[in-house]
Amino acid sequence: MTSVLIVTDAWHPQINGVVRSIERTAEELRKMGVRVEILSPQPFATLPCPTYPEIRLSLVGSRRVRREIEARACDHLHIATEGPLGLRAARIARRAGRVFTTSYHTRFPEYLSARLPVPLSWSYAWLRRFHNSGQGCMVATSSLEQDLRERGFSNLMRWSRGVDHELFRPYEGSVLPADIARPVFMNVGRVAVEKNIEAFLKLDLPGTKVVVGGGPQLERLTADYPEVLFTGAKVGEDLARHYASADVFVFPSLTDTFGNVLLEALACGLPVAAFPVMGPLDIVGGTGAGALDEDLRAACLQALSLPREKARELAMNYTWAESARQFLDNCVAAYENSAAREAA
């Protein structure tokens, strides 16, 4: 039986695209007969990440991580994140001459610069060393692949994402307050500075703005924008029904590498309004399922007239089964390519 160990600093109780991607990929791999092990911060002591307490950073030494990796005895090692666990796992693998892959989920340099005066070039240099030290770096889109290649990243592999079409689908009725003014423009995701949510909240739009999610900016934005409906975090069918209750999904982020929430919204029949940047361009651009414009207000109003059927149709092209197959193929290819180089 093929086996894969995924090392990740992002895991429950966090609610984000990285956790969902790893979780759903693992589920699909197990359906394929693959043994999947997850090494996350859960077994270790942790401390809150500065400026982002929802994220816990593992306090663990290399010896403990090495024991955890060896105990799982997996064929393939995938390091999903660049946090304390990921960094130690990569160092252990390099010293042992072990093949491993990584994945680039988050535009960390842009996230960091949104909080601290750290030059992008410094952050990218560090990330480039980390990801180039493995035998493959998985990326979700062609835009991200091109961007990283131009920054000197190598061994890039495509790993797209999927969406649960049975859970995220059009629903009858609405879970929003009955007296809410229409149309409803909705954003779903972490309420944090890097998501650029205020670009959405400041727009002069008809109807009602709704924000679904939690995060470090929630308290302040709730106070600053009393006319906006903040629902807090939602999961499962409750989340899907919130999507389906809106008229347009607004995605103001300028820093996401993909945006799983885009697929979830589309699967619920919700047209997308976004800036023409990485993620929206790759998923929505030219499909007729959304409107992309440097003027986000114009995109929102244009999306109102788009057919919901078109959004659902686009989302059907993305499955977690295909995503998992891509992931496993990349793991195998990295191992085979390394063996071929050694033989040469």
JOZI-V68022 format. One record per run of one state. SS is the DSSP state (helix for helix, strand for strand, loop for the rest). FROM is the first residue (numbers start at 1). TO is the last residue. Records with the same first field share a line. If there is no record, write none. Layout:
SS->FROM-TO ; FROM-TO
This chain:
loop->1-2 ; 8-16 ; 32-34 ; 40-40 ; 44-44 ; 50-51 ; 60-61 ; 73-75 ; 80-83 ; 97-100 ; 104-105 ; 107-107 ; 114-119 ; 133-136 ; 140-141 ; 151-155 ; 159-183 ; 189-192 ; 196-196 ; 202-207 ; 213-217 ; 225-228 ; 233-235 ; 245-247 ; 252-255 ; 257-259 ; 268-270 ; 275-279 ; 284-289 ; 293-295 ; 304-307 ; 316-319 ; 344-344
strand->3-7 ; 35-39 ; 45-49 ; 52-59 ; 76-79 ; 101-103 ; 106-106 ; 137-139 ; 156-158 ; 184-188 ; 208-212 ; 229-232 ; 248-251 ; 256-256 ; 271-274 ; 290-292
helix->17-31 ; 41-43 ; 62-72 ; 84-96 ; 108-113 ; 120-132 ; 142-150 ; 193-195 ; 197-201 ; 218-224 ; 236-244 ; 260-267 ; 280-283 ; 296-303 ; 308-315 ; 320-343
